[in-house]
Amino acid sequence: MAQRQGSAAYDFKTFEAKTNQKARAEIVNIAERQRKKNLKKTSVSILLACTVFIAIFAANVFGYIQLTETTSEISKATSQLETLQNEYKSLEISYASMVDLRNVEQLAIYNFGMSKLDKNQVEYIALNEKDKVEHLESERGGILGFVDDILDLLNISH
C-alpha cells in the first residue's frame, strides 16, 4: 500500500467545517430564541409596570376627586349651618319681643281697647263663713257604693 499524503478519506477538516457551520447556525438559532424569550419577558415586565403605574395614578386622581367633593359638601353644610343659626337668632329675638310684657300691654290697649285698673274699680268682698267642701252622693251601686257607705260611717275621708 502506498501512503498518500493528504488522503481525502481521512481528511476530517472537510467534515469539521460543515459541523461547525451547523453548530454555529444552531447556536445562533438558540441565541435568537433566547433573545426573543428575554424580549417577551422584558415586554411583559414593562407592560406590568406601566399597568401598576397607571392604576396608582388613577387611584391618586380618584382620591383627590373624592377629597374635593367632600370638601365642597362640608363647605355647603357649614354655610347652611351659619344661615340657620342666623335665622334662629332672628326668630329668638322676634319671639322675645312678642312675649315682652310691654308689647302685650300695648297690644291690649291699642287693639282691644283695654286699660289698667284704677283703685276705684277694685272691690273687696269679705266672707264671714269658713270655706267648706260638700260631698255629693254618687250614684254608685254595688261594692263601690257599699265601700263608700262604710267609709262615710267611719268618717274616713278618701
KOLBAKOL-78278 format. One line per 5 residues: number of its first residue (from 1); their letters; for each residue x, y, z of C-alpha. Coordinates in Angstrom, 1 decimal, padded with zeros to 4 digits. Layout:
<gudrens>
NUM) A) X,Y,Z | ...
</gudrens>
This chain:
<gudrens>
1) MAQRQ) 000.0,000.0,000.0 | 001.2,003.2,-000.9 | 000.9,006.0,001.5 | -000.6,009.1,000.3 | -000.3,012.4,001.9
6) GSAAY) -003.4,014.3,002.1 | -005.8,011.4,001.7 | -009.3,012.6,001.3 | -010.7,009.6,003.1 | -009.2,010.7,006.4
11) DFKTF) -009.5,014.4,005.9 | -011.7,015.5,008.8 | -011.4,019.1,008.1 | -014.0,018.9,005.4 | -016.4,017.4,007.9
16) EAKTN) -015.5,019.8,010.6 | -016.4,022.8,008.5 | -019.9,021.6,007.9 | -020.4,020.6,011.5 | -019.1,023.9,012.7
21) QKARA) -021.4,025.7,010.4 | -024.4,023.7,011.6 | -023.3,024.1,015.2 | -022.9,027.8,014.7 | -026.3,028.1,013.0
26) EIVNI) -027.8,026.1,015.8 | -026.1,028.3,018.4 | -027.2,031.4,016.6 | -030.8,029.9,016.4 | -030.7,029.1,020.2
31) AERQR) -029.4,032.6,021.0 | -032.1,034.1,018.8 | -034.8,032.1,020.6 | -033.3,033.1,024.0 | -033.2,036.7,022.9
36) KKNLK) -036.9,036.5,021.9 | -037.8,035.0,025.2 | -036.0,037.7,027.1 | -037.6,040.3,024.9 | -041.1,038.8,025.7
41) KTSVS) -040.2,038.7,029.4 | -039.0,042.3,029.3 | -042.1,043.4,027.4 | -044.4,041.7,029.9 | -042.4,043.3,032.8
46) ILLAC) -042.6,046.8,031.2 | -046.3,046.3,030.5 | -047.0,045.2,034.0 | -045.0,048.1,035.5 | -047.0,050.6,033.3
51) TVFIA) -050.2,049.0,034.3 | -049.3,049.3,038.0 | -048.2,052.9,037.5 | -051.5,053.8,035.7 | -053.5,052.1,038.4
56) IFAAN) -051.7,054.0,041.2 | -052.1,057.3,039.2 | -055.8,056.6,038.7 | -056.3,055.8,042.4 | -054.5,059.0,043.3
61) VFGYI) -056.6,061.1,041.0 | -059.8,059.4,042.3 | -058.7,060.2,045.8 | -058.2,063.9,045.0 | -061.6,064.0,043.3
66) QLTET) -063.3,062.4,046.4 | -061.4,064.9,048.7 | -062.6,067.8,046.6 | -066.2,066.7,046.6 | -066.1,066.1,050.4
71) TSEIS) -064.6,069.5,051.0 | -067.3,071.1,048.8 | -070.0,069.3,050.8 | -068.5,070.4,054.1 | -068.3,073.9,052.9
76) KATSQ) -072.0,073.9,051.8 | -073.1,072.3,055.1 | -071.1,074.9,057.0 | -072.7,077.7,055.0 | -076.2,076.2,055.6
81) LETLQ) -075.4,075.9,059.4 | -074.4,079.6,059.6 | -077.6,080.6,057.7 | -079.8,078.5,060.1 | -078.0,079.9,063.2
86) NEYKS) -078.6,083.4,062.0 | -082.3,082.6,061.3 | -082.5,081.0,064.8 | -081.1,084.2,066.4 | -083.6,086.3,064.4
91) LEISY) -086.5,084.2,065.4 | -085.4,084.1,069.0 | -085.3,087.9,069.1 | -088.7,088.1,067.5 | -090.1,085.6,070.0
96) ASMVD) -088.7,087.6,072.9 | -090.2,090.8,071.6 | -093.6,089.1,071.3 | -093.5,087.7,074.8 | -092.3,091.0,076.3
101) LRNVE) -095.0,092.3,078.8 | -094.8,095.8,077.4 | -095.7,094.6,074.0 | -098.6,092.6,075.4 | -099.8,095.6,077.3
106) QLAIY) -099.6,097.8,074.2 | -101.5,095.2,072.2 | -104.2,095.1,074.8 | -104.6,098.8,075.0 | -104.5,099.7,071.3
111) NFGMS) -106.1,096.6,069.7 | -108.6,095.6,072.3 | -109.3,099.0,074.0 | -108.4,097.7,077.4 | -106.9,099.9,080.2
116) KLDKN) -105.3,099.3,083.5 | -107.5,099.1,086.6 | -107.9,102.2,088.8 | -108.1,101.9,092.5 | -111.7,102.9,092.5
121) QVEYI) -112.5,099.9,090.2 | -111.3,097.3,092.7 | -114.0,095.9,095.1 | -113.2,093.7,098.0 | -115.7,091.1,099.3
126) ALNEK) -115.5,089.8,102.9 | -116.8,086.4,103.6 | -117.7,085.5,107.3 | -118.3,081.9,106.7 | -115.4,079.4,106.5
131) DKVEH) -114.8,077.5,103.4 | -116.3,074.1,103.3 | -116.4,071.2,100.9 | -119.7,069.4,100.2 | -119.5,065.8,099.1
136) LESER) -122.2,064.9,096.7 | -123.5,061.4,096.8 | -122.6,059.4,093.9 | -125.0,057.1,092.3 | -122.7,054.2,092.6
141) GGILG) -124.1,050.8,093.3 | -122.7,047.5,094.2 | -119.5,047.0,096.0 | -118.0,050.5,095.4 | -121.2,052.1,096.8
146) FVDDI) -121.0,049.8,099.8 | -117.4,050.7,100.5 | -118.2,054.4,100.3 | -121.0,054.0,102.8 | -118.8,052.2,105.2
151) LDLLN) -116.1,054.9,104.9 | -118.7,057.6,105.5 | -119.8,055.8,108.6 | -116.3,055.6,109.9 | -115.6,059.2,109.0
156) ISH) -112.6,058.3,107.0 | -112.1,060.6,104.1 | -110.8,059.1,100.9
</gudrens>
